[in-house]
Amino acid sequence: MATFGVRFLGCKVSHLDAQEVRERLLADGHVESEGGADVAVVNTCCVTHEALSKSRQAAARAARTHTRVFVTGCAANLEGDQFAGLPQNVVVVRRRSEETPAAVAADVGALGCVQDDARLDRVRAFVKIQDGCSFSCNFCVIPLVRGGTRSRRAEAVLGEIRRRVAQGHREIVLTGINLGCFRDREAGYTLARLVREAGETPGLARLRLSSIEINHVDDELVSALRDTPAVAHHLHVPLQSGDDGVLRAMGRRYSAATYLRRLAALDDFNLTADVIVGFPAEDENAFANTVRVVREARLTKLHVFPYSPRPGTKTAGDDPVPAAVKKERSARLREQSRAACLEHWRSKLGGGDTVLVDRPGRGYGDDYSPWLVRGDVGELVPRRGSSLPDDCLFCQLYREGEHVNSTDGFVAIRDINPKADTHLLVIPERHVETFRDVGEFPPEEARRMLVFIAETARGVGLDDYKVVVNVGRGAGQAIFHLHWHILGGRIRGLA
């Protein structure tokens, strides 16, 4: 028997790929134990240079504390040896996502199926219906590392949804690299038909799509989304740019007008998107067009990515926009997103919503708006908005801050008013007000929080440092969301 820990970097598909490795190891009789485990699995991301750098750092950190480290996911399949020079206990698994769990399990060694069904640790379950992409946008490395589009059989997807719901998951998120490419031609399924039938699963409270390209938002899909009561009124539709010239240079297959026209049919949905800033063809006028389209499309939450050339792509050698310009444009779009989210949340004041509680004290409404709420995890709680649903600064920073380090459930950021040469804040996703409430953390989650604090300090090169938690206003706590201070080097203004 081996003990193991799994972490992921990147998107929901990366999270799901990591969970599939986890489930396979549990099914083979191994025991999950992130602290001091024999085996670490790091499922990586390479969508930007920063993501690749973080993936390499995560593998290097894991190599110092585990006997064996398996590097899986997109960065493992990137052209060139991105993990060269790491210790010999690091194994890079260059396999397609569907082959990876078996490859890792074979290397670790099976004990026999002592667990035939490993439950995911959340109210929300992600079910992969499709993988890969054949669109080959000029900037995108995903087709190179994940291969062409391929779909699961509809019967297998619907069977997994029934199994996840029977395990206790109230929400199912249909996930893939390019969901709209899902087809089961032999059984006659499109994505729209799959949505309708998945939504009829007994016991399922909510069904969401992880992301959908605007090309696939057609009348058939819109009808399925509207006709299926379990479908959440939220859709994530990547924009990338609102300028037609930039879209053509990117190799995208739509215009800004097409994007706006197709989203008009979803005017009562909460719409979110990805945007790339600083693409080689983007000047100030092109960026202004993106700002305008974001506003006209009524997009709320934006995932903003400064352009980063990826090896093997058509634009790999082209990066003329200065980093400072990318940073400034990113900040402008993120501020626009923040204001749009607040406006959307204010529109809910006085109205009702049904909140799925997915962790103590927090949950998400029908359109994926965040709420602070009392209720048991997994419970659907009716709420009426009487204040902003998420006015906690640290909740916002958890979701969209510039993170020095992150793992499932915890992030680290730099303090904007540092009291030391190195001053970091560690923020848990779980919203509890003070250290007095730390008992709300399950023991394993509390232990992971402490391990994350130590890993974060080590990751920024600290050997000697203080860890401080302020409890209550009298002790200096200004924001009532539990957080830890990591202070290294010369400390100023603290005992």
Residue pairs with C-beta under 8 A, 6 or more apart in sequence:
1 29
1 30
1 31
1 111
2 25
2 30
2 31
2 37
2 38
2 39
2 108
2 109
3 30
3 31
3 32
3 33
3 36
3 37
3 38
3 39
4 22
4 25
4 30
4 31
4 32
4 33
4 37
4 38
4 39
4 40
4 41
4 108
5 32
5 33
5 34
5 35
5 37
5 39
5 40
5 41
5 66
6 18
6 19
6 21
6 22
6 25
6 32
6 40
6 41
6 43
7 18
7 34
7 40
7 41
7 42
7 43
7 58
7 62
7 407
7 408
8 14
8 15
8 17
8 18
8 42
8 43
8 45
8 73
8 408
9 42
9 43
9 44
9 45
9 51
9 54
9 55
9 58
9 73
10 43
10 44
10 45
10 47
10 51
10 73
10 74
11 45
11 47
12 126
12 173
12 175
12 210
12 211
13 97
13 128
13 131
13 175
13 176
13 177
13 210
14 43
14 44
14 45
14 73
14 74
15 43
15 126
15 408
16 126
16 127
16 128
16 175
17 43
17 72
17 73
17 97
17 100
18 41
18 43
18 72
18 73
19 120
19 126
20 97
20 100
20 101
21 41
21 43
21 70
21 72
21 100
21 101
21 104
21 105
22 32
22 41
22 118
23 101
23 118
23 120
24 101
24 102
24 104
24 105
25 32
25 39
25 41
25 104
25 105
25 108
26 32
26 115
26 118
27 113
27 114
27 115
27 116
27 117
27 118
28 105
28 108
28 109
28 110
28 111
28 112
28 113
29 110
29 111
29 112
29 113
29 114
29 115
30 39
30 108
30 111
34 448
34 451
35 447
35 448
35 451
36 65
37 66
38 66
38 67
38 68
39 66
39 67
39 68
39 69
39 70
39 108
40 62
40 63
40 65
40 66
40 68
40 69
40 70
41 69
41 70
41 72
41 104
42 55
42 58
42 59
42 62
42 69
42 70
42 71
42 72
42 73
43 72
43 73
44 51
44 52
44 55
44 58
44 59
44 71
44 72
44 73
44 74
44 75
44 76
45 51
45 52
45 54
45 55
45 73
45 74
45 75
46 52
46 55
46 74
46 75
46 78
46 82
46 141
46 145
46 310
47 74
47 141
47 142
47 305
47 308
47 310
48 305
48 306
48 308
48 310
49 308
49 309
50 308
51 75
52 75
52 78
52 82
55 71
55 73
55 75
55 82
56 75
56 82
56 83
56 86
57 459
59 69
59 71
59 83
59 86
59 90
60 86
60 87
61 455
61 458
61 459
62 69
62 90
63 69
63 86
63 87
63 89
63 90
64 87
66 89
67 89
68 89
68 91
68 107
68 108
69 89
69 90
69 91
70 91
70 93
70 104
70 107
71 83
71 90
71 91
71 92
71 93
72 93
72 95
72 100
72 104
73 97
73 100
74 141
74 142
74 145
74 146
75 82
75 83
75 145
76 82
76 83
76 92
76 93
76 94
76 95
77 94
77 95
77 96
77 144
77 145
77 146
78 141
78 144
78 145
78 311
78 312
79 144
79 311
79 312
80 311
81 92
83 90
83 92
91 107
93 100
93 103
93 104
95 103
96 131
96 146
96 147
97 131
97 146
98 131
117 163
117 167
119 167
119 168
120 164
120 167
120 169
122 169
122 358
123 168
123 169
123 170
123 171
123 356
123 357
123 358
123 359
123 377
123 378
124 169
124 170
124 171
124 172
124 173
124 358
125 164
125 167
125 169
125 171
125 172
125 173
126 172
126 173
126 175
126 210
127 157
127 160
127 161
127 164
127 172
127 173
127 174
127 175
128 152
128 175
128 176
129 151
129 152
129 157
129 174
129 175
129 176
129 179
129 182
129 191
129 194
130 149
130 150
130 151
130 152
130 176
130 177
130 178
130 179
130 181
130 182
131 146
131 147
131 149
131 150
131 176
131 177
132 143
132 146
132 147
132 148
132 149
132 150
132 177
132 178
133 140
133 142
133 143
133 146
133 148
133 149
133 177
133 178
133 181
134 143
134 148
134 149
134 178
134 181
135 143
135 178
135 213
135 251
135 253
136 143
136 251
137 250
137 251
137 252
138 249
138 250
138 251
138 313
138 314
138 315
139 250
139 251
139 276
139 279
139 307
139 309
139 310
139 313
139 314
139 315
140 310
140 313
141 310
141 311
141 312
141 313
142 177
144 312
144 313
146 177
149 177
149 178
149 181
151 181
151 182
151 183
151 184
152 184
153 184
153 186
153 187
154 184
154 187
154 189
154 193
154 194
154 197
155 187
157 174
157 194
157 198
158 194
158 197
158 198
158 201
161 172
161 198
161 201
161 204
162 201
164 172
165 172
165 201
165 202
165 203
165 204
166 203
168 378
170 204
170 205
170 206
170 356
170 378
170 380
171 204
171 205
171 206
171 207
171 208
171 232
171 356
171 358
172 198
172 201
172 204
172 206
172 207
172 208
173 207
173 208
173 209
173 210
174 194
174 195
174 198
174 207
174 208
174 209
174 210
175 210
176 182
176 210
178 213
179 191
179 209
179 210
179 211
179 212
179 213
179 216
180 191
180 212
180 213
180 215
180 216
180 217
180 221
181 216
182 189
182 190
182 191
182 194
183 189
183 190
184 194
190 220
191 216
191 221
191 224
192 220
192 221
192 223
192 224
193 224
195 207
195 209
195 221
195 224
195 225
195 228
195 231
196 224
196 227
196 228
198 204
198 207
199 207
199 228
199 229
199 230
199 231
200 228
201 230
204 230
205 230
205 356
205 380
206 230
206 231
206 232
206 356
206 366
207 228
207 230
207 231
207 232
208 231
208 232
208 234
208 368
209 235
209 236
210 236
211 236
211 237
211 238
212 221
212 235
212 236
212 237
213 237
213 238
214 237
214 238
214 239
214 254
214 258
214 259
214 262
214 263
215 253
215 254
217 235
217 237
217 262
217 263
217 265
217 266
218 262
219 265
222 265
222 266
224 231
225 231
225 235
225 266
232 366
232 367
232 368
233 268
233 269
233 270
233 366
233 367
234 269
234 270
234 271
234 272
234 366
234 367
234 368
235 266
235 269
235 270
235 271
235 272
236 271
236 272
236 273
236 274
237 259
237 263
237 271
237 272
237 273
238 273
238 274
239 259
239 273
239 274
239 275
239 290
239 293
239 294
239 297
239 299
240 246
240 247
240 250
240 252
240 274
240 275
240 276
241 247
241 250
241 252
241 275
241 276
241 279
241 282
241 286
241 289
241 290
242 256
242 259
242 289
242 290
242 291
242 292
242 293
242 294
243 256
243 281
243 282
243 285
243 286
243 287
243 289
243 290
244 255
244 256
244 289
245 281
245 286
246 279
246 281
246 282
246 286
246 290
247 254
247 255
247 256
249 279
249 280
249 281
249 315
250 276
250 279
250 281
251 314
256 289
256 293
259 293
259 297
260 293
260 296
260 297
263 271
263 297
263 298
267 298
269 367
270 300
270 344
270 367
270 368
270 369
271 297
271 298
271 299
271 300
272 299
272 300
272 301
272 302
272 303
272 368
273 294
273 297
273 299
273 302
273 303
274 302
274 303
274 305
275 290
275 294
275 302
275 303
275 304
275 305
275 333
276 305
276 306
276 307
277 287
277 290
277 304
277 305
277 306
277 307
277 326
277 329
277 330
277 333
278 306
278 307
278 321
278 325
278 326
278 329
278 330
279 307
279 315
279 321
280 307
280 315
280 318
280 319
280 320
280 321
282 290
282 307
282 321
287 329
290 333
291 332
291 333
291 336
294 302
294 333
294 336
294 337
294 340
295 336
295 340
298 340
299 337
299 340
300 337
300 340
300 341
300 344
301 337
301 340
301 341
301 400
302 333
302 334
302 336
302 337
304 330
304 333
304 334
304 337
306 323
306 326
306 327
306 330
307 319
307 321
307 326
308 319
309 315
309 316
309 317
309 318
309 319
310 316
334 400
337 400
338 396
338 400
342 388
344 369
345 369
345 385
345 388
345 389
345 390
346 388
348 365
348 369
348 385
348 389
349 385
349 386
349 387
349 388
350 384
350 385
350 386
351 384
351 385
352 382
352 383
352 384
352 385
353 365
353 366
353 367
353 369
353 371
353 382
353 383
353 384
353 385
354 365
354 366
354 380
354 381
354 382
354 383
355 363
355 364
355 365
355 371
355 373
355 375
355 380
355 381
355 382
355 383
356 363
356 364
356 365
356 378
356 379
356 380
357 363
357 373
357 375
357 376
357 377
357 378
357 379
357 380
357 381
358 364
358 377
358 378
359 377
359 429
359 430
359 431
360 377
360 430
360 431
360 432
360 440
361 372
361 373
361 374
361 430
361 431
361 432
361 440
362 370
362 371
362 372
362 373
362 395
362 430
362 431
363 370
363 371
363 373
363 375
363 381
364 370
364 371
365 371
365 383
365 389
369 389
369 390
370 389
370 390
370 395
371 383
371 389
371 390
372 389
372 390
372 392
372 431
373 381
373 383
374 381
375 381
390 396
392 431
392 479
392 480
392 481
393 479
393 481
394 427
394 479
394 481
394 483
395 431
395 481
397 411
397 413
397 427
398 411
398 427
398 428
398 429
401 411
401 413
402 413
402 414
403 411
403 412
403 413
404 412
404 413
404 414
404 424
404 456
404 459
404 460
405 411
405 412
405 452
405 455
405 456
405 459
406 412
407 448
407 452
409 428
409 429
409 430
409 445
409 448
409 449
410 426
410 427
410 428
410 429
410 448
410 449
410 452
411 426
411 427
411 429
412 424
412 425
412 426
412 427
412 452
412 456
412 486
413 424
413 425
413 427
414 423
414 424
414 425
415 423
415 424
415 425
415 485
419 485
419 487
419 491
419 492
419 493
419 494
420 466
420 487
420 488
420 489
420 490
420 491
420 492
420 494
421 488
421 489
421 490
422 460
422 462
422 465
422 486
422 487
422 488
422 489
423 485
423 486
423 487
423 488
424 456
424 457
424 460
424 485
424 486
425 483
425 484
425 485
425 486
426 449
426 452
426 453
426 456
426 483
426 484
426 486
427 481
427 483
428 441
428 449
428 482
428 483
430 440
430 441
430 445
431 481
432 438
432 440
432 441
432 481
432 482
433 480
433 481
433 482
434 471
434 472
434 477
434 480
434 482
435 469
435 471
435 482
436 471
436 472
437 482
438 446
438 482
441 449
449 484
453 467
453 484
453 486
456 486
457 465
457 467
457 486
457 488
460 488
462 486
462 488
464 488
465 486
465 487
465 488
466 485
466 486
466 487
466 488
466 491
466 494
467 484
467 485
467 486
467 487
468 484
468 485
468 487
468 494
469 482
469 483
469 484
469 485
470 476
470 477
470 485
471 477
487 494
